[in-house]
């Protein structure tokens, strides 16, 4: 009797797992969104400064944030 229950439970879990379309890593998506928002802020700050060196630093920071967002999005799937 125990073997029948174990086999039935295992079959049920396997069918349940087969029906699941997969989960989405919403934490990674939220992290990606946060980095994209930071990149936009850095871009805006770079556009609003009159100091060329500061603008370059801010644009580089925006690029770093965009790279982090890309990495987080890749991790989300």
mmCIF file of the N, C-alpha and C atoms, coordinates in Angstrom:
data_MODEL
# 
_entry.id   MODEL 
# 
loop_
_atom_site.group_PDB 
_atom_site.id 
_atom_site.type_symbol 
_atom_site.label_atom_id 
_atom_site.label_alt_id 
_atom_site.label_comp_id 
_atom_site.label_asym_id 
_atom_site.label_entity_id 
_atom_site.label_seq_id 
_atom_site.pdbx_PDB_ins_code 
_atom_site.Cartn_x 
_atom_site.Cartn_y 
_atom_site.Cartn_z 
_atom_site.occupancy 
_atom_site.B_iso_or_equiv 
_atom_site.pdbx_formal_charge 
_atom_site.auth_seq_id 
_atom_site.auth_comp_id 
_atom_site.auth_asym_id 
_atom_site.auth_atom_id 
_atom_site.pdbx_PDB_model_num 
ATOM 1   N N  . UNK A 1 1  ? 0.816  -1.188 0.000   1.00 0.00 ? 1  UNK A N  1 
ATOM 2   C CA . UNK A 1 1  ? 0.000  0.000  0.000   1.00 0.00 ? 1  UNK A CA 1 
ATOM 3   C C  . UNK A 1 1  ? 0.863  1.258  0.000   1.00 0.00 ? 1  UNK A C  1 
ATOM 4   N N  . UNK A 1 2  ? 1.944  1.226  0.769   1.00 0.00 ? 2  UNK A N  1 
ATOM 5   C CA . UNK A 1 2  ? 2.817  2.389  0.826   1.00 0.00 ? 2  UNK A CA 1 
ATOM 6   C C  . UNK A 1 2  ? 3.444  2.669  -0.533  1.00 0.00 ? 2  UNK A C  1 
ATOM 7   N N  . UNK A 1 3  ? 3.804  1.611  -1.258  1.00 0.00 ? 3  UNK A N  1 
ATOM 8   C CA . UNK A 1 3  ? 4.416  1.790  -2.571  1.00 0.00 ? 3  UNK A CA 1 
ATOM 9   C C  . UNK A 1 3  ? 3.435  2.442  -3.538  1.00 0.00 ? 3  UNK A C  1 
ATOM 10  N N  . UNK A 1 4  ? 2.181  2.065  -3.464  1.00 0.00 ? 4  UNK A N  1 
ATOM 11  C CA . UNK A 1 4  ? 1.169  2.643  -4.350  1.00 0.00 ? 4  UNK A CA 1 
ATOM 12  C C  . UNK A 1 4  ? 1.008  4.129  -4.058  1.00 0.00 ? 4  UNK A C  1 
ATOM 13  N N  . UNK A 1 5  ? 0.985  4.499  -2.790  1.00 0.00 ? 5  UNK A N  1 
ATOM 14  C CA . UNK A 1 5  ? 0.853  5.909  -2.422  1.00 0.00 ? 5  UNK A CA 1 
ATOM 15  C C  . UNK A 1 5  ? 2.057  6.719  -2.865  1.00 0.00 ? 5  UNK A C  1 
ATOM 16  N N  . UNK A 1 6  ? 3.244  6.158  -2.711  1.00 0.00 ? 6  UNK A N  1 
ATOM 17  C CA . UNK A 1 6  ? 4.462  6.856  -3.122  1.00 0.00 ? 6  UNK A CA 1 
ATOM 18  C C  . UNK A 1 6  ? 4.469  7.052  -4.630  1.00 0.00 ? 6  UNK A C  1 
ATOM 19  N N  . UNK A 1 7  ? 4.091  6.000  -5.371  1.00 0.00 ? 7  UNK A N  1 
ATOM 20  C CA . UNK A 1 7  ? 4.051  6.107  -6.833  1.00 0.00 ? 7  UNK A CA 1 
ATOM 21  C C  . UNK A 1 7  ? 3.005  7.122  -7.250  1.00 0.00 ? 7  UNK A C  1 
ATOM 22  N N  . UNK A 1 8  ? 1.850  7.119  -6.626  1.00 0.00 ? 8  UNK A N  1 
ATOM 23  C CA . UNK A 1 8  ? 0.783  8.056  -6.970  1.00 0.00 ? 8  UNK A CA 1 
ATOM 24  C C  . UNK A 1 8  ? 1.196  9.494  -6.649  1.00 0.00 ? 8  UNK A C  1 
ATOM 25  N N  . UNK A 1 9  ? 1.812  9.683  -5.497  1.00 0.00 ? 9  UNK A N  1 
ATOM 26  C CA . UNK A 1 9  ? 2.260  11.022 -5.118  1.00 0.00 ? 9  UNK A CA 1 
ATOM 27  C C  . UNK A 1 9  ? 3.337  11.526 -6.068  1.00 0.00 ? 9  UNK A C  1 
ATOM 28  N N  . UNK A 1 10 ? 4.257  10.651 -6.419  1.00 0.00 ? 10 UNK A N  1 
ATOM 29  C CA . UNK A 1 10 ? 5.325  11.034 -7.349  1.00 0.00 ? 10 UNK A CA 1 
ATOM 30  C C  . UNK A 1 10 ? 4.746  11.388 -8.713  1.00 0.00 ? 10 UNK A C  1 
ATOM 31  N N  . UNK A 1 11 ? 3.808  10.580 -9.194  1.00 0.00 ? 11 UNK A N  1 
ATOM 32  C CA . UNK A 1 11 ? 3.185  10.860 -10.491 1.00 0.00 ? 11 UNK A CA 1 
ATOM 33  C C  . UNK A 1 11 ? 2.430  12.179 -10.451 1.00 0.00 ? 11 UNK A C  1 
ATOM 34  N N  . UNK A 1 12 ? 1.763  12.435 -9.336  1.00 0.00 ? 12 UNK A N  1 
ATOM 35  C CA . UNK A 1 12 ? 1.031  13.700 -9.204  1.00 0.00 ? 12 UNK A CA 1 
ATOM 36  C C  . UNK A 1 12 ? 1.951  14.901 -9.215  1.00 0.00 ? 12 UNK A C  1 
ATOM 37  N N  . UNK A 1 13 ? 3.057  14.799 -8.509  1.00 0.00 ? 13 UNK A N  1 
ATOM 38  C CA . UNK A 1 13 ? 4.020  15.903 -8.482  1.00 0.00 ? 13 UNK A CA 1 
ATOM 39  C C  . UNK A 1 13 ? 4.668  16.121 -9.850  1.00 0.00 ? 13 UNK A C  1 
ATOM 40  N N  . UNK A 1 14 ? 4.949  15.025 -10.537 1.00 0.00 ? 14 UNK A N  1 
ATOM 41  C CA . UNK A 1 14 ? 5.558  15.149 -11.867 1.00 0.00 ? 14 UNK A CA 1 
ATOM 42  C C  . UNK A 1 14 ? 4.587  15.797 -12.837 1.00 0.00 ? 14 UNK A C  1 
ATOM 43  N N  . UNK A 1 15 ? 3.314  15.452 -12.770 1.00 0.00 ? 15 UNK A N  1 
ATOM 44  C CA . UNK A 1 15 ? 2.342  16.064 -13.674 1.00 0.00 ? 15 UNK A CA 1 
ATOM 45  C C  . UNK A 1 15 ? 2.133  17.526 -13.317 1.00 0.00 ? 15 UNK A C  1 
ATOM 46  N N  . UNK A 1 16 ? 2.168  17.842 -12.043 1.00 0.00 ? 16 UNK A N  1 
ATOM 47  C CA . UNK A 1 16 ? 2.049  19.234 -11.625 1.00 0.00 ? 16 UNK A CA 1 
ATOM 48  C C  . UNK A 1 16 ? 3.240  20.051 -12.112 1.00 0.00 ? 16 UNK A C  1 
ATOM 49  N N  . UNK A 1 17 ? 4.416  19.494 -12.026 1.00 0.00 ? 17 UNK A N  1 
ATOM 50  C CA . UNK A 1 17 ? 5.612  20.189 -12.499 1.00 0.00 ? 17 UNK A CA 1 
ATOM 51  C C  . UNK A 1 17 ? 5.582  20.367 -14.005 1.00 0.00 ? 17 UNK A C  1 
ATOM 52  N N  . UNK A 1 18 ? 5.028  19.404 -14.720 1.00 0.00 ? 18 UNK A N  1 
ATOM 53  C CA . UNK A 1 18 ? 4.953  19.500 -16.178 1.00 0.00 ? 18 UNK A CA 1 
ATOM 54  C C  . UNK A 1 18 ? 3.978  20.587 -16.610 1.00 0.00 ? 18 UNK A C  1 
ATOM 55  N N  . UNK A 1 19 ? 2.949  20.823 -15.829 1.00 0.00 ? 19 UNK A N  1 
ATOM 56  C CA . UNK A 1 19 ? 1.952  21.845 -16.170 1.00 0.00 ? 19 UNK A CA 1 
ATOM 57  C C  . UNK A 1 19 ? 2.457  23.253 -15.888 1.00 0.00 ? 19 UNK A C  1 
ATOM 58  N N  . UNK A 1 20 ? 3.368  23.363 -14.974 1.00 0.00 ? 20 UNK A N  1 
ATOM 59  C CA . UNK A 1 20 ? 3.862  24.686 -14.601 1.00 0.00 ? 20 UNK A CA 1 
ATOM 60  C C  . UNK A 1 20 ? 4.668  25.264 -15.751 1.00 0.00 ? 20 UNK A C  1 
ATOM 61  N N  . UNK A 1 21 ? 4.288  26.456 -16.189 1.00 0.00 ? 21 UNK A N  1 
ATOM 62  C CA . UNK A 1 21 ? 4.967  27.099 -17.300 1.00 0.00 ? 21 UNK A CA 1 
ATOM 63  C C  . UNK A 1 21 ? 6.279  27.741 -16.904 1.00 0.00 ? 21 UNK A C  1 
ATOM 64  N N  . UNK A 1 22 ? 6.666  27.609 -15.682 1.00 0.00 ? 22 UNK A N  1 
ATOM 65  C CA . UNK A 1 22 ? 7.901  28.235 -15.221 1.00 0.00 ? 22 UNK A CA 1 
ATOM 66  C C  . UNK A 1 22 ? 7.575  29.475 -14.411 1.00 0.00 ? 22 UNK A C  1 
ATOM 67  N N  . UNK A 1 23 ? 8.516  29.867 -13.637 1.00 0.00 ? 23 UNK A N  1 
ATOM 68  C CA . UNK A 1 23 ? 8.313  31.054 -12.811 1.00 0.00 ? 23 UNK A CA 1 
ATOM 69  C C  . UNK A 1 23 ? 9.169  32.182 -13.334 1.00 0.00 ? 23 UNK A C  1 
ATOM 70  N N  . UNK A 1 24 ? 8.739  33.357 -13.045 1.00 0.00 ? 24 UNK A N  1 
ATOM 71  C CA . UNK A 1 24 ? 9.498  34.534 -13.437 1.00 0.00 ? 24 UNK A CA 1 
ATOM 72  C C  . UNK A 1 24 ? 10.180 35.096 -12.204 1.00 0.00 ? 24 UNK A C  1 
ATOM 73  N N  . UNK A 1 25 ? 11.428 35.432 -12.351 1.00 0.00 ? 25 UNK A N  1 
ATOM 74  C CA . UNK A 1 25 ? 12.193 35.993 -11.250 1.00 0.00 ? 25 UNK A CA 1 
ATOM 75  C C  . UNK A 1 25 ? 11.873 37.485 -11.175 1.00 0.00 ? 25 UNK A C  1 
ATOM 76  N N  . UNK A 1 26 ? 10.847 37.830 -10.419 1.00 0.00 ? 26 UNK A N  1 
ATOM 77  C CA . UNK A 1 26 ? 10.433 39.231 -10.342 1.00 0.00 ? 26 UNK A CA 1 
ATOM 78  C C  . UNK A 1 26 ? 11.453 40.074 -9.594  1.00 0.00 ? 26 UNK A C  1 
ATOM 79  N N  . UNK A 1 27 ? 12.208 39.455 -8.700  1.00 0.00 ? 27 UNK A N  1 
ATOM 80  C CA . UNK A 1 27 ? 13.251 40.214 -8.001  1.00 0.00 ? 27 UNK A CA 1 
ATOM 81  C C  . UNK A 1 27 ? 14.281 40.720 -8.994  1.00 0.00 ? 27 UNK A C  1 
ATOM 82  N N  . UNK A 1 28 ? 14.712 39.872 -9.903  1.00 0.00 ? 28 UNK A N  1 
ATOM 83  C CA . UNK A 1 28 ? 15.688 40.287 -10.912 1.00 0.00 ? 28 UNK A CA 1 
ATOM 84  C C  . UNK A 1 28 ? 15.104 41.354 -11.822 1.00 0.00 ? 28 UNK A C  1 
ATOM 85  N N  . UNK A 1 29 ? 13.828 41.220 -12.152 1.00 0.00 ? 29 UNK A N  1 
ATOM 86  C CA . UNK A 1 29 ? 13.192 42.240 -12.984 1.00 0.00 ? 29 UNK A CA 1 
ATOM 87  C C  . UNK A 1 29 ? 13.130 43.577 -12.260 1.00 0.00 ? 29 UNK A C  1 
ATOM 88  N N  . UNK A 1 30 ? 12.835 43.542 -10.964 1.00 0.00 ? 30 UNK A N  1 
ATOM 89  C CA . UNK A 1 30 ? 12.794 44.776 -10.176 1.00 0.00 ? 30 UNK A CA 1 
ATOM 90  C C  . UNK A 1 30 ? 14.175 45.412 -10.071 1.00 0.00 ? 30 UNK A C  1 
ATOM 91  N N  . UNK A 1 31 ? 15.192 44.581 -9.912  1.00 0.00 ? 31 UNK A N  1 
ATOM 92  C CA . UNK A 1 31 ? 16.567 45.096 -9.866  1.00 0.00 ? 31 UNK A CA 1 
ATOM 93  C C  . UNK A 1 31 ? 16.924 45.741 -11.204 1.00 0.00 ? 31 UNK A C  1 
ATOM 94  N N  . UNK A 1 32 ? 16.548 45.095 -12.297 1.00 0.00 ? 32 UNK A N  1 
ATOM 95  C CA . UNK A 1 32 ? 16.814 45.652 -13.630 1.00 0.00 ? 32 UNK A CA 1 
ATOM 96  C C  . UNK A 1 32 ? 16.117 46.994 -13.798 1.00 0.00 ? 32 UNK A C  1 
ATOM 97  N N  . UNK A 1 33 ? 14.862 47.068 -13.363 1.00 0.00 ? 33 UNK A N  1 
ATOM 98  C CA . UNK A 1 33 ? 14.118 48.334 -13.453 1.00 0.00 ? 33 UNK A CA 1 
ATOM 99  C C  . UNK A 1 33 ? 14.794 49.429 -12.635 1.00 0.00 ? 33 UNK A C  1 
ATOM 100 N N  . UNK A 1 34 ? 15.297 49.060 -11.467 1.00 0.00 ? 34 UNK A N  1 
ATOM 101 C CA . UNK A 1 34 ? 15.981 50.026 -10.614 1.00 0.00 ? 34 UNK A CA 1 
ATOM 102 C C  . UNK A 1 34 ? 17.247 50.548 -11.279 1.00 0.00 ? 34 UNK A C  1 
ATOM 103 N N  . UNK A 1 35 ? 18.013 49.647 -11.884 1.00 0.00 ? 35 UNK A N  1 
ATOM 104 C CA . UNK A 1 35 ? 19.242 50.077 -12.557 1.00 0.00 ? 35 UNK A CA 1 
ATOM 105 C C  . UNK A 1 35 ? 18.929 50.945 -13.779 1.00 0.00 ? 35 UNK A C  1 
ATOM 106 N N  . UNK A 1 36 ? 17.856 50.622 -14.493 1.00 0.00 ? 36 UNK A N  1 
ATOM 107 C CA . UNK A 1 36 ? 17.463 51.445 -15.633 1.00 0.00 ? 36 UNK A CA 1 
ATOM 108 C C  . UNK A 1 36 ? 17.055 52.842 -15.176 1.00 0.00 ? 36 UNK A C  1 
ATOM 109 N N  . UNK A 1 37 ? 16.365 52.918 -14.046 1.00 0.00 ? 37 UNK A N  1 
ATOM 110 C CA . UNK A 1 37 ? 15.976 54.224 -13.504 1.00 0.00 ? 37 UNK A CA 1 
ATOM 111 C C  . UNK A 1 37 ? 17.213 55.019 -13.094 1.00 0.00 ? 37 UNK A C  1 
ATOM 112 N N  . UNK A 1 38 ? 18.173 54.339 -12.473 1.00 0.00 ? 38 UNK A N  1 
ATOM 113 C CA . UNK A 1 38 ? 19.413 55.024 -12.102 1.00 0.00 ? 38 UNK A CA 1 
ATOM 114 C C  . UNK A 1 38 ? 20.149 55.532 -13.331 1.00 0.00 ? 38 UNK A C  1 
ATOM 115 N N  . UNK A 1 39 ? 20.172 54.729 -14.384 1.00 0.00 ? 39 UNK A N  1 
ATOM 116 C CA . UNK A 1 39 ? 20.839 55.144 -15.622 1.00 0.00 ? 39 UNK A CA 1 
ATOM 117 C C  . UNK A 1 39 ? 20.183 56.395 -16.188 1.00 0.00 ? 39 UNK A C  1 
ATOM 118 N N  . UNK A 1 40 ? 18.865 56.444 -16.142 1.00 0.00 ? 40 UNK A N  1 
ATOM 119 C CA . UNK A 1 40 ? 18.149 57.628 -16.652 1.00 0.00 ? 40 UNK A CA 1 
ATOM 120 C C  . UNK A 1 40 ? 18.485 58.865 -15.820 1.00 0.00 ? 40 UNK A C  1 
ATOM 121 N N  . UNK A 1 41 ? 18.602 58.690 -14.521 1.00 0.00 ? 41 UNK A N  1 
ATOM 122 C CA . UNK A 1 41 ? 18.948 59.816 -13.646 1.00 0.00 ? 41 UNK A CA 1 
ATOM 123 C C  . UNK A 1 41 ? 20.355 60.319 -13.962 1.00 0.00 ? 41 UNK A C  1 
ATOM 124 N N  . UNK A 1 42 ? 21.298 59.394 -14.129 1.00 0.00 ? 42 UNK A N  1 
ATOM 125 C CA . UNK A 1 42 ? 22.663 59.798 -14.477 1.00 0.00 ? 42 UNK A CA 1 
ATOM 126 C C  . UNK A 1 42 ? 22.700 60.505 -15.831 1.00 0.00 ? 42 UNK A C  1 
ATOM 127 N N  . UNK A 1 43 ? 21.941 59.996 -16.796 1.00 0.00 ? 43 UNK A N  1 
ATOM 128 C CA . UNK A 1 43 ? 21.896 60.648 -18.113 1.00 0.00 ? 43 UNK A CA 1 
ATOM 129 C C  . UNK A 1 43 ? 21.346 62.061 -18.007 1.00 0.00 ? 43 UNK A C  1 
ATOM 130 N N  . UNK A 1 44 ? 20.275 62.214 -17.247 1.00 0.00 ? 44 UNK A N  1 
ATOM 131 C CA . UNK A 1 44 ? 19.692 63.547 -17.066 1.00 0.00 ? 44 UNK A CA 1 
ATOM 132 C C  . UNK A 1 44 ? 20.676 64.493 -16.379 1.00 0.00 ? 44 UNK A C  1 
ATOM 133 N N  . UNK A 1 45 ? 21.372 63.983 -15.373 1.00 0.00 ? 45 UNK A N  1 
ATOM 134 C CA . UNK A 1 45 ? 22.351 64.820 -14.669 1.00 0.00 ? 45 UNK A CA 1 
ATOM 135 C C  . UNK A 1 45 ? 23.494 65.206 -15.601 1.00 0.00 ? 45 UNK A C  1 
ATOM 136 N N  . UNK A 1 46 ? 23.908 64.284 -16.459 1.00 0.00 ? 46 UNK A N  1 
ATOM 137 C CA . UNK A 1 46 ? 24.974 64.594 -17.420 1.00 0.00 ? 46 UNK A CA 1 
ATOM 138 C C  . UNK A 1 46 ? 24.523 65.668 -18.400 1.00 0.00 ? 46 UNK A C  1 
ATOM 139 N N  . UNK A 1 47 ? 23.271 65.606 -18.814 1.00 0.00 ? 47 UNK A N  1 
ATOM 140 C CA . UNK A 1 47 ? 22.740 66.612 -19.739 1.00 0.00 ? 47 UNK A CA 1 
ATOM 141 C C  . UNK A 1 47 ? 22.630 67.981 -19.090 1.00 0.00 ? 47 UNK A C  1 
ATOM 142 N N  . UNK A 1 48 ? 22.459 68.007 -17.777 1.00 0.00 ? 48 UNK A N  1 
ATOM 143 C CA . UNK A 1 48 ? 22.226 69.274 -17.086 1.00 0.00 ? 48 UNK A CA 1 
ATOM 144 C C  . UNK A 1 48 ? 23.484 69.914 -16.518 1.00 0.00 ? 48 UNK A C  1 
ATOM 145 N N  . UNK A 1 49 ? 24.625 69.283 -16.684 1.00 0.00 ? 49 UNK A N  1 
ATOM 146 C CA . UNK A 1 49 ? 25.849 69.888 -16.160 1.00 0.00 ? 49 UNK A CA 1 
ATOM 147 C C  . UNK A 1 49 ? 26.597 70.619 -17.263 1.00 0.00 ? 49 UNK A C  1 
ATOM 148 N N  . UNK A 1 50 ? 27.265 71.676 -16.871 1.00 0.00 ? 50 UNK A N  1 
ATOM 149 C CA . UNK A 1 50 ? 28.064 72.430 -17.845 1.00 0.00 ? 50 UNK A CA 1 
ATOM 150 C C  . UNK A 1 50 ? 29.526 72.000 -17.804 1.00 0.00 ? 50 UNK A C  1 
ATOM 151 N N  . UNK A 1 51 ? 29.878 71.136 -16.878 1.00 0.00 ? 51 UNK A N  1 
ATOM 152 C CA . UNK A 1 51 ? 31.244 70.659 -16.724 1.00 0.00 ? 51 UNK A CA 1 
ATOM 153 C C  . UNK A 1 51 ? 31.417 69.395 -17.573 1.00 0.00 ? 51 UNK A C  1 
ATOM 154 N N  . UNK A 1 52 ? 32.285 69.471 -18.566 1.00 0.00 ? 52 UNK A N  1 
ATOM 155 C CA . UNK A 1 52 ? 32.469 68.345 -19.495 1.00 0.00 ? 52 UNK A CA 1 
ATOM 156 C C  . UNK A 1 52 ? 32.999 67.104 -18.789 1.00 0.00 ? 52 UNK A C  1 
ATOM 157 N N  . UNK A 1 53 ? 33.917 67.287 -17.856 1.00 0.00 ? 53 UNK A N  1 
ATOM 158 C CA . UNK A 1 53 ? 34.477 66.135 -17.146 1.00 0.00 ? 53 UNK A CA 1 
ATOM 159 C C  . UNK A 1 53 ? 33.410 65.464 -16.289 1.00 0.00 ? 53 UNK A C  1 
ATOM 160 N N  . UNK A 1 54 ? 32.601 66.263 -15.621 1.00 0.00 ? 54 UNK A N  1 
ATOM 161 C CA . UNK A 1 54 ? 31.524 65.707 -14.804 1.00 0.00 ? 54 UNK A CA 1 
ATOM 162 C C  . UNK A 1 54 ? 30.497 64.993 -15.683 1.00 0.00 ? 54 UNK A C  1 
ATOM 163 N N  . UNK A 1 55 ? 30.226 65.555 -16.853 1.00 0.00 ? 55 UNK A N  1 
ATOM 164 C CA . UNK A 1 55 ? 29.278 64.924 -17.782 1.00 0.00 ? 55 UNK A CA 1 
ATOM 165 C C  . UNK A 1 55 ? 29.789 63.564 -18.231 1.00 0.00 ? 55 UNK A C  1 
ATOM 166 N N  . UNK A 1 56 ? 31.095 63.474 -18.494 1.00 0.00 ? 56 UNK A N  1 
ATOM 167 C CA . UNK A 1 56 ? 31.673 62.185 -18.888 1.00 0.00 ? 56 UNK A CA 1 
ATOM 168 C C  . UNK A 1 56 ? 31.551 61.149 -17.779 1.00 0.00 ? 56 UNK A C  1 
ATOM 169 N N  . UNK A 1 57 ? 31.822 61.579 -16.553 1.00 0.00 ? 57 UNK A N  1 
ATOM 170 C CA . UNK A 1 57 ? 31.718 60.667 -15.410 1.00 0.00 ? 57 UNK A CA 1 
ATOM 171 C C  . UNK A 1 57 ? 30.277 60.187 -15.248 1.00 0.00 ? 57 UNK A C  1 
ATOM 172 N N  . UNK A 1 58 ? 29.329 61.104 -15.372 1.00 0.00 ? 58 UNK A N  1 
ATOM 173 C CA . UNK A 1 58 ? 27.925 60.732 -15.219 1.00 0.00 ? 58 UNK A CA 1 
ATOM 174 C C  . UNK A 1 58 ? 27.457 59.810 -16.352 1.00 0.00 ? 58 UNK A C  1 
ATOM 175 N N  . UNK A 1 59 ? 27.926 60.068 -17.557 1.00 0.00 ? 59 UNK A N  1 
ATOM 176 C CA . UNK A 1 59 ? 27.564 59.196 -18.682 1.00 0.00 ? 59 UNK A CA 1 
ATOM 177 C C  . UNK A 1 59 ? 28.156 57.798 -18.505 1.00 0.00 ? 59 UNK A C  1 
ATOM 178 N N  . UNK A 1 60 ? 29.378 57.731 -17.984 1.00 0.00 ? 60 UNK A N  1 
ATOM 179 C CA . UNK A 1 60 ? 29.973 56.418 -17.690 1.00 0.00 ? 60 UNK A CA 1 
ATOM 180 C C  . UNK A 1 60 ? 29.186 55.686 -16.612 1.00 0.00 ? 60 UNK A C  1 
ATOM 181 N N  . UNK A 1 61 ? 28.744 56.424 -15.604 1.00 0.00 ? 61 UNK A N  1 
ATOM 182 C CA . UNK A 1 61 ? 27.937 55.816 -14.550 1.00 0.00 ? 61 UNK A CA 1 
ATOM 183 C C  . UNK A 1 61 ? 26.618 55.299 -15.122 1.00 0.00 ? 61 UNK A C  1 
ATOM 184 N N  . UNK A 1 62 ? 26.042 56.042 -16.056 1.00 0.00 ? 62 UNK A N  1 
ATOM 185 C CA . UNK A 1 62 ? 24.804 55.594 -16.706 1.00 0.00 ? 62 UNK A CA 1 
ATOM 186 C C  . UNK A 1 62 ? 25.049 54.307 -17.487 1.00 0.00 ? 62 UNK A C  1 
ATOM 187 N N  . UNK A 1 63 ? 26.178 54.235 -18.180 1.00 0.00 ? 63 UNK A N  1 
ATOM 188 C CA . UNK A 1 63 ? 26.515 53.011 -18.922 1.00 0.00 ? 63 UNK A CA 1 
ATOM 189 C C  . UNK A 1 63 ? 26.672 51.814 -17.987 1.00 0.00 ? 63 UNK A C  1 
ATOM 190 N N  . UNK A 1 64 ? 27.287 52.043 -16.841 1.00 0.00 ? 64 UNK A N  1 
ATOM 191 C CA . UNK A 1 64 ? 27.460 50.966 -15.855 1.00 0.00 ? 64 UNK A CA 1 
ATOM 192 C C  . UNK A 1 64 ? 26.102 50.476 -15.374 1.00 0.00 ? 64 UNK A C  1 
ATOM 193 N N  . UNK A 1 65 ? 25.209 51.412 -15.085 1.00 0.00 ? 65 UNK A N  1 
ATOM 194 C CA . UNK A 1 65 ? 23.871 51.034 -14.622 1.00 0.00 ? 65 UNK A CA 1 
ATOM 195 C C  . UNK A 1 65 ? 23.106 50.268 -15.711 1.00 0.00 ? 65 UNK A C  1 
ATOM 196 N N  . UNK A 1 66 ? 23.260 50.674 -16.958 1.00 0.00 ? 66 UNK A N  1 
ATOM 197 C CA . UNK A 1 66 ? 22.601 49.959 -18.053 1.00 0.00 ? 66 UNK A CA 1 
ATOM 198 C C  . UNK A 1 66 ? 23.151 48.538 -18.188 1.00 0.00 ? 66 UNK A C  1 
ATOM 199 N N  . UNK A 1 67 ? 24.460 48.392 -18.001 1.00 0.00 ? 67 UNK A N  1 
ATOM 200 C CA . UNK A 1 67 ? 25.056 47.047 -18.033 1.00 0.00 ? 67 UNK A CA 1 
ATOM 201 C C  . UNK A 1 67 ? 24.528 46.182 -16.891 1.00 0.00 ? 67 UNK A C  1 
ATOM 202 N N  . UNK A 1 68 ? 24.383 46.776 -15.713 1.00 0.00 ? 68 UNK A N  1 
ATOM 203 C CA . UNK A 1 68 ? 23.830 46.045 -14.575 1.00 0.00 ? 68 UNK A CA 1 
ATOM 204 C C  . UNK A 1 68 ? 22.382 45.643 -14.847 1.00 0.00 ? 68 UNK A C  1 
ATOM 205 N N  . UNK A 1 69 ? 21.629 46.531 -15.484 1.00 0.00 ? 69 UNK A N  1 
ATOM 206 C CA . UNK A 1 69 ? 20.238 46.211 -15.822 1.00 0.00 ? 69 UNK A CA 1 
ATOM 207 C C  . UNK A 1 69 ? 20.185 45.052 -16.809 1.00 0.00 ? 69 UNK A C  1 
ATOM 208 N N  . UNK A 1 70 ? 21.063 45.069 -17.801 1.00 0.00 ? 70 UNK A N  1 
ATOM 209 C CA . UNK A 1 70 ? 21.113 43.969 -18.782 1.00 0.00 ? 70 UNK A CA 1 
ATOM 210 C C  . UNK A 1 70 ? 21.444 42.651 -18.093 1.00 0.00 ? 70 UNK A C  1 
ATOM 211 N N  . UNK A 1 71 ? 22.388 42.693 -17.162 1.00 0.00 ? 71 UNK A N  1 
ATOM 212 C CA . UNK A 1 71 ? 22.761 41.468 -16.448 1.00 0.00 ? 71 UNK A CA 1 
ATOM 213 C C  . UNK A 1 71 ? 21.613 40.954 -15.596 1.00 0.00 ? 71 UNK A C  1 
ATOM 214 N N  . UNK A 1 72 ? 20.904 41.856 -14.950 1.00 0.00 ? 72 UNK A N  1 
ATOM 215 C CA . UNK A 1 72 ? 19.761 41.449 -14.111 1.00 0.00 ? 72 UNK A CA 1 
ATOM 216 C C  . UNK A 1 72 ? 18.646 40.875 -14.985 1.00 0.00 ? 72 UNK A C  1 
ATOM 217 N N  . UNK A 1 73 ? 18.406 41.477 -16.139 1.00 0.00 ? 73 UNK A N  1 
ATOM 218 C CA . UNK A 1 73 ? 17.374 40.959 -17.046 1.00 0.00 ? 73 UNK A CA 1 
ATOM 219 C C  . UNK A 1 73 ? 17.742 39.576 -17.564 1.00 0.00 ? 73 UNK A C  1 
ATOM 220 N N  . UNK A 1 74 ? 19.015 39.362 -17.837 1.00 0.00 ? 74 UNK A N  1 
ATOM 221 C CA . UNK A 1 74 ? 19.453 38.044 -18.291 1.00 0.00 ? 74 UNK A CA 1 
ATOM 222 C C  . UNK A 1 74 ? 19.240 37.008 -17.194 1.00 0.00 ? 74 UNK A C  1 
ATOM 223 N N  . UNK A 1 75 ? 19.372 37.428 -15.954 1.00 0.00 ? 75 UNK A N  1 
ATOM 224 C CA . UNK A 1 75 ? 19.191 36.528 -14.820 1.00 0.00 ? 75 UNK A CA 1 
ATOM 225 C C  . UNK A 1 75 ? 17.722 36.255 -14.534 1.00 0.00 ? 75 UNK A C  1 
ATOM 226 N N  . UNK A 1 76 ? 16.844 37.114 -15.027 1.00 0.00 ? 76 UNK A N  1 
ATOM 227 C CA . UNK A 1 76 ? 15.423 36.987 -14.735 1.00 0.00 ? 76 UNK A CA 1 
ATOM 228 C C  . UNK A 1 76 ? 14.781 35.820 -15.448 1.00 0.00 ? 76 UNK A C  1 
ATOM 229 N N  . UNK A 1 77 ? 15.414 35.306 -16.480 1.00 0.00 ? 77 UNK A N  1 
ATOM 230 C CA . UNK A 1 77 ? 14.767 34.256 -17.269 1.00 0.00 ? 77 UNK A CA 1 
ATOM 231 C C  . UNK A 1 77 ? 15.424 32.960 -17.041 1.00 0.00 ? 77 UNK A C  1 
# 
